[in-house]
Amino acid sequence: MSLASDLKNKRFDKRLVDWNLKNNVITQAEYDQMMSSLSDETDNATTVELSNMEEHAVVENNDIEVVSNDGGFLQ
């Protein structure tokens, strides 16, 4: 598959949609139509609860660091 066909297939990819709208690759109407055509999959979702985590993530300025509960950085 070529890069051009890959990009065409990913016009509505969440990672690219803002760029595609800004650069007129897709229109807002096309995006809205695609979003409204998606089915509601809420009933298929699974809730996951985490407890007693020994680590947590800290996000600052788009940088993610994993921190242990004692405050030490694990990255």
Residue pairs with C-beta under 8 A, 6 or more apart in sequence:
7 16
10 16
11 17
11 20
11 25
11 26
12 20
12 26
12 31
12 34
17 26
17 31
19 25
20 26
21 27
21 28
21 31
53 69
54 68
54 69
55 66
55 67
55 68
55 69
55 74
56 66
56 67
56 69
57 64
57 65
57 66
57 67
58 64
58 65
58 66
58 67
65 73
65 75
66 73
66 74
66 75
67 73
67 74
68 74
